[in-house]
Protein backbone atom coordinates (compact mmCIF):
# COMPACT_ATOMS: atom_id res chain seq x y z
CA UNK A 1 0.00 0.00 0.00
CA UNK A 2 1.40 3.39 -1.03
CA UNK A 3 0.24 6.54 0.76
CA UNK A 4 1.30 10.02 -0.27
CA UNK A 5 1.01 13.17 1.86
CA UNK A 6 0.38 16.48 0.07
CA UNK A 7 -0.67 19.19 2.51
CA UNK A 8 0.17 22.85 2.06
CA UNK A 9 1.38 24.78 5.13
CA UNK A 10 1.58 21.57 7.16
CA UNK A 11 4.77 20.10 8.61
CA UNK A 12 4.63 16.48 7.41
CA UNK A 13 6.97 14.72 9.84
CA UNK A 14 4.54 14.06 12.71
CA UNK A 15 1.79 13.05 10.29
CA UNK A 16 4.07 10.59 8.48
CA UNK A 17 5.29 9.16 11.78
CA UNK A 18 1.71 8.69 12.97
CA UNK A 19 0.69 6.94 9.76
CA UNK A 20 3.80 4.74 9.89
CA UNK A 21 3.05 3.69 13.48
CA UNK A 22 -0.52 2.73 12.56
CA UNK A 23 0.28 1.22 9.16
CA UNK A 24 3.79 -0.25 9.47
CA UNK A 25 3.56 -2.14 6.16
CA UNK A 26 2.55 0.91 4.13
CA UNK A 27 4.98 2.81 1.90
CA UNK A 28 4.73 6.46 2.94
CA UNK A 29 6.03 9.56 1.21
CA UNK A 30 5.67 13.33 1.06
CA UNK A 31 4.54 14.08 -2.48
CA UNK A 32 6.97 15.59 -4.93
CA UNK A 33 6.22 16.39 -8.59
CA UNK A 34 6.83 13.33 -10.71
CA UNK A 35 6.33 10.81 -7.89
CA UNK A 36 4.85 7.42 -8.88
CA UNK A 37 1.18 6.62 -8.49
CA UNK A 38 -0.01 6.12 -4.90
CA UNK A 39 -2.97 4.12 -3.62
CA UNK A 40 -4.20 6.69 -1.10
CA UNK A 41 -3.52 10.37 -0.53
CA UNK A 42 -3.79 12.64 2.52
CA UNK A 43 -4.25 16.18 1.25
CA UNK A 44 -4.92 19.79 2.18
CA UNK A 45 -5.09 22.43 -0.57
CA UNK A 46 -2.92 20.42 -3.00
CA UNK A 47 -1.92 21.90 -6.38
CA UNK A 48 -3.59 20.92 -9.64
CA UNK A 49 -0.37 19.16 -10.66
CA UNK A 50 -0.90 16.67 -7.84
CA UNK A 51 -4.36 15.84 -9.18
CA UNK A 52 -3.07 15.49 -12.73
CA UNK A 53 -0.28 13.13 -11.66
CA UNK A 54 -2.35 10.91 -9.34
CA UNK A 55 -5.34 9.74 -11.42
CA UNK A 56 -5.36 6.20 -10.02
CA UNK A 57 -5.92 6.93 -6.33
CA UNK A 58 -8.35 4.66 -4.53
CA UNK A 59 -9.33 7.55 -2.22
CA UNK A 60 -8.24 11.02 -1.17
CA UNK A 61 -8.52 12.04 2.50
CA UNK A 62 -8.94 15.75 3.17
CA UNK A 63 -7.37 17.05 6.41
CA UNK A 64 -10.44 18.97 7.50
CA UNK A 65 -14.19 19.23 7.22
CA UNK A 66 -14.17 21.96 4.53
CA UNK A 67 -13.47 20.75 1.00
CA UNK A 68 -14.01 23.95 -0.99
CA UNK A 69 -10.27 24.22 -1.67
CA UNK A 70 -10.32 20.78 -3.28
CA UNK A 71 -13.47 21.26 -5.29
CA UNK A 72 -11.98 24.28 -7.07
CA UNK A 73 -9.58 21.86 -8.77
CA UNK A 74 -10.17 19.37 -11.55
CA UNK A 75 -10.23 16.13 -9.60
CA UNK A 76 -9.31 12.69 -10.97
CA UNK A 77 -12.45 11.03 -12.30
CA UNK A 78 -13.99 8.47 -10.00
CA UNK A 79 -11.65 9.08 -7.05
CA UNK A 80 -13.69 9.48 -3.84
CA UNK A 81 -12.87 12.51 -1.69
CA UNK A 82 -13.32 11.76 2.02
CA UNK A 83 -13.60 14.60 4.52
CA UNK A 84 -12.79 14.46 8.21
CA UNK A 85 -15.90 14.00 10.34
CA UNK A 86 -15.50 15.77 13.68
CA UNK A 87 -12.08 14.37 14.78
CA UNK A 88 -12.16 16.62 17.83
CA UNK A 89 -13.36 19.71 15.98
CA UNK A 90 -17.02 19.64 17.04
CA UNK A 91 -16.37 20.24 20.73
CA UNK A 92 -13.91 23.03 19.89
CA UNK A 93 -16.49 24.69 17.66
CA UNK A 94 -19.15 24.39 20.36
CA UNK A 95 -16.77 25.97 22.89
CA UNK A 96 -15.93 28.85 20.57
CA UNK A 97 -19.49 29.67 19.52
CA UNK A 98 -20.94 29.37 23.04
CA UNK A 99 -18.17 31.65 24.31
CA UNK A 100 -18.94 34.24 21.62
CA UNK A 101 -22.70 34.11 22.20
CA UNK A 102 -22.42 34.30 25.99
CA UNK A 103 -19.82 37.07 25.87
CA UNK A 104 -22.18 39.17 23.78
CA UNK A 105 -25.33 38.23 25.71
CA UNK A 106 -23.78 38.94 29.11
CA UNK A 107 -22.10 42.16 27.85
CA UNK A 108 -18.79 40.95 29.21
CA UNK A 109 -16.70 43.13 26.89
CA UNK A 110 -18.49 46.24 28.17
CA UNK A 111 -17.93 45.18 31.79
CA UNK A 112 -14.24 44.54 31.08
CA UNK A 113 -13.89 48.00 29.51
CA UNK A 114 -15.61 49.59 32.52
CA UNK A 115 -13.31 47.81 34.95
CA UNK A 116 -10.26 48.86 32.92
CA UNK A 117 -11.40 52.47 33.41
CA UNK A 118 -11.82 51.92 37.14
CA UNK A 119 -15.63 51.93 36.93
CA UNK A 120 -17.89 49.59 38.93
CA UNK A 121 -21.06 49.34 36.83
CA UNK A 122 -24.37 47.54 36.59
CA UNK A 123 -26.39 46.58 33.55
CA UNK A 124 -29.89 45.17 33.65
CA UNK A 125 -29.71 41.41 33.00
CA UNK A 126 -30.93 40.37 29.59
CA UNK A 127 -33.47 37.61 28.97
CA UNK A 128 -32.45 34.56 26.95
CA UNK A 129 -35.84 34.51 25.28
CA UNK A 130 -34.88 37.81 23.64
CA UNK A 131 -31.75 36.30 22.07
CA UNK A 132 -32.82 33.40 19.85
CA UNK A 133 -29.78 31.92 18.11
CA UNK A 134 -29.93 30.73 14.51
CA UNK A 135 -27.39 28.12 13.37
CA UNK A 136 -26.92 27.92 9.61
CA UNK A 137 -25.68 24.46 8.69
CA UNK A 138 -26.65 21.34 10.64
CA UNK A 139 -23.86 18.94 9.79
CA UNK A 140 -21.74 17.29 12.47
CA UNK A 141 -20.33 20.61 13.69
CA UNK A 142 -23.59 22.54 13.40
CA UNK A 143 -25.55 19.97 15.33
CA UNK A 144 -23.02 19.97 18.16
CA UNK A 145 -23.08 23.78 18.31
CA UNK A 146 -26.88 23.96 18.28
CA UNK A 147 -27.21 21.40 21.07
CA UNK A 148 -24.55 23.15 23.17
CA UNK A 149 -26.41 26.46 22.86
CA UNK A 150 -29.67 24.77 23.81
CA UNK A 151 -27.93 23.46 26.94
CA UNK A 152 -27.48 27.11 28.01
CA UNK A 153 -31.25 27.56 27.50
CA UNK A 154 -31.09 29.90 24.53
CA UNK A 155 -33.92 29.45 22.04
CA UNK A 156 -32.13 27.76 19.11
CA UNK A 157 -33.14 27.67 15.45
CA UNK A 158 -31.37 25.57 12.84
CA UNK A 159 -31.38 25.90 9.05
CA UNK A 160 -30.07 23.38 6.55
CA UNK A 161 -30.47 22.50 2.89
CA UNK A 162 -32.40 19.31 3.62
CA UNK A 163 -34.79 18.63 6.53
CA UNK A 164 -33.22 17.72 9.89
CA UNK A 165 -34.72 16.95 13.27
CA UNK A 166 -32.74 17.93 16.37
CA UNK A 167 -33.94 17.76 19.96
CA UNK A 168 -34.36 21.20 21.52
CA UNK A 169 -33.90 22.99 18.20
CA UNK A 170 -36.55 24.50 15.91
CA UNK A 171 -35.44 23.43 12.44
CA UNK A 172 -35.96 24.99 9.02
CA UNK A 173 -34.85 23.70 5.63
CA UNK A 174 -34.58 24.81 2.04
CA UNK A 175 -34.44 28.21 0.39
CA UNK A 176 -38.17 28.72 0.92
CA UNK A 177 -37.75 28.80 4.72
CA UNK A 178 -34.57 30.90 4.93
CA UNK A 179 -36.37 34.21 5.40
CA UNK A 180 -38.54 32.79 8.19
CA UNK A 181 -35.45 31.33 9.90
CA UNK A 182 -33.62 34.65 9.75
CA UNK A 183 -36.60 36.56 11.11
CA UNK A 184 -36.78 34.18 14.06
CA UNK A 185 -33.11 34.73 14.96
CA UNK A 186 -31.27 37.56 16.67
CA UNK A 187 -27.86 35.88 16.82
CA UNK A 188 -26.71 34.23 13.59
CA UNK A 189 -24.02 31.52 13.53
CA UNK A 190 -22.73 30.46 10.13
CA UNK A 191 -21.46 26.88 9.83
CA UNK A 192 -22.42 26.24 6.21
CA UNK A 193 -20.10 24.54 3.72
CA UNK A 194 -18.86 26.91 1.02
CA UNK A 195 -20.57 26.10 -2.27
CA UNK A 196 -21.70 28.20 -5.24
CA UNK A 197 -25.13 28.40 -3.57
CA UNK A 198 -23.80 29.61 -0.21
CA UNK A 199 -21.08 32.02 -1.37
CA UNK A 200 -21.99 35.58 -0.27
CA UNK A 201 -25.02 34.27 1.63
CA UNK A 202 -24.35 36.69 4.51
CA UNK A 203 -25.25 39.85 2.64
CA UNK A 204 -27.37 42.99 3.00
CA UNK A 205 -30.59 41.11 2.23
CA UNK A 206 -30.07 38.27 4.72
CA UNK A 207 -28.51 40.36 7.49
CA UNK A 208 -31.34 42.91 7.32
CA UNK A 209 -33.89 40.13 7.94
CA UNK A 210 -32.39 39.27 11.31
CA UNK A 211 -34.05 40.70 14.40
CA UNK A 212 -32.95 44.24 15.37
CA UNK A 213 -29.76 44.36 17.42
CA UNK A 214 -28.49 41.25 15.66
CA UNK A 215 -25.13 39.62 16.29
CA UNK A 216 -23.22 37.69 13.61
CA UNK A 217 -20.75 34.85 14.19
CA UNK A 218 -18.93 33.46 11.15
CA UNK A 219 -16.83 30.34 11.72
CA UNK A 220 -17.24 28.72 8.31
CA UNK A 221 -15.54 30.51 5.39
CA UNK A 222 -14.75 34.15 4.72
CA UNK A 223 -16.38 34.00 1.29
CA UNK A 224 -19.78 33.48 2.93
CA UNK A 225 -19.75 37.08 4.13
CA UNK A 226 -20.04 40.22 2.02
CA UNK A 227 -17.78 42.32 4.20
CA UNK A 228 -19.02 45.72 3.04
CA UNK A 229 -22.61 44.68 3.80
CA UNK A 230 -21.74 43.75 7.38
CA UNK A 231 -20.01 47.09 7.91
CA UNK A 232 -23.07 48.90 6.53
CA UNK A 233 -25.40 46.95 8.83
CA UNK A 234 -23.19 47.84 11.80
CA UNK A 235 -23.29 51.52 10.86
CA UNK A 236 -27.08 51.41 10.55
CA UNK A 237 -27.36 49.87 14.01
CA UNK A 238 -29.36 46.87 12.80
CA UNK A 239 -26.39 44.63 13.60
CA UNK A 240 -24.89 45.31 17.03
CA UNK A 241 -21.65 43.40 16.56
CA UNK A 242 -19.90 40.34 15.21
CA UNK A 243 -17.35 37.66 16.02
CA UNK A 244 -15.39 36.63 12.92
CA UNK A 245 -12.90 33.77 12.70
CA UNK A 246 -12.63 33.53 8.90
CA UNK A 247 -12.00 36.12 6.20
CA UNK A 248 -11.87 36.52 2.44
CA UNK A 249 -8.15 37.25 2.70
CA UNK A 250 -6.14 35.34 5.29
CA UNK A 251 -4.15 36.49 7.15
CA UNK A 252 -6.43 39.49 7.56
CA UNK A 253 -4.62 42.59 6.19
CA UNK A 254 -3.33 44.99 8.83
CA UNK A 255 -5.28 47.89 7.33
CA UNK A 256 -8.61 46.04 7.02
CA UNK A 257 -11.65 47.94 8.30
CA UNK A 258 -12.60 45.05 10.58
CA UNK A 259 -9.48 45.67 12.65
CA UNK A 260 -10.58 49.23 13.42
CA UNK A 261 -14.15 48.44 14.49
CA UNK A 262 -14.54 47.80 18.23
CA UNK A 263 -17.87 46.07 17.62
CA UNK A 264 -16.11 43.22 15.82
CA UNK A 265 -14.16 40.52 17.66
CA UNK A 266 -11.50 38.87 15.49
CA UNK A 267 -9.67 35.56 15.80
CA UNK A 268 -7.18 34.02 13.30
CA UNK A 269 -9.14 31.05 11.87
CA UNK A 270 -8.75 29.08 15.06
CA UNK A 271 -12.32 28.24 16.13
CA UNK A 272 -11.73 24.50 15.51
CA UNK A 273 -8.29 23.12 14.71
CA UNK A 274 -7.53 19.70 13.28
CA UNK A 275 -6.33 17.41 16.08
CA UNK A 276 -3.64 15.20 14.58
CA UNK A 277 -4.13 12.04 16.67
CA UNK A 278 -7.92 12.03 16.23
CA UNK A 279 -7.60 12.81 12.54
CA UNK A 280 -5.03 10.06 11.93
CA UNK A 281 -7.17 7.50 13.74
CA UNK A 282 -10.09 8.38 11.50
CA UNK A 283 -8.04 8.19 8.29
CA UNK A 284 -6.45 4.88 9.26
CA UNK A 285 -9.85 3.44 10.14
CA UNK A 286 -11.30 4.52 6.82
CA UNK A 287 -8.36 3.06 4.86
CA UNK A 288 -8.87 -0.23 6.69
CA UNK A 289 -12.57 -0.15 5.83
CA UNK A 290 -11.79 0.44 2.16
CA UNK A 291 -9.30 -2.44 2.16
CA UNK A 292 -12.09 -4.65 3.51
CA UNK A 293 -14.42 -3.45 0.78
CA UNK A 294 -16.73 -1.58 3.15
CA UNK A 295 -18.62 1.63 2.39
CA UNK A 296 -17.38 4.87 3.95
CA UNK A 297 -19.06 7.79 5.62
CA UNK A 298 -17.84 11.31 4.92
CA UNK A 299 -17.55 10.86 1.16
CA UNK A 300 -18.04 14.22 -0.53
CA UNK A 301 -20.81 14.59 -3.10
CA UNK A 302 -19.33 16.80 -5.80
CA UNK A 303 -22.69 18.14 -6.94
CA UNK A 304 -23.49 19.37 -3.41
CA UNK A 305 -20.01 20.56 -2.53
CA UNK A 306 -19.79 18.72 0.81
Protein Blocks (a to p, Z undefined) as FASTA:
>chain_A
ZZddddehiafklmmmmmmmmmmmbccddddehiacdfbdcdehiafklmmmmmmbfbdc
debjblklmmmpccdehiacdddehjlmlmmmmmmmmmmmmmmmnommmmmmmmmnopac
ddddddfklmcccdehjafklmmmmmmmmmnopacddddfbdcddehiacdedjklmmmm
mmmpfbdcdfbdcdfklgoklcfklmmmpcehiacddfkbfklpcfklmmmmmmnomanb
dcdfbdfbdcddfkbmklmmmkbccdehilbccdfklmmmmmmmmmmmmmnopacehiac
fknoZZ
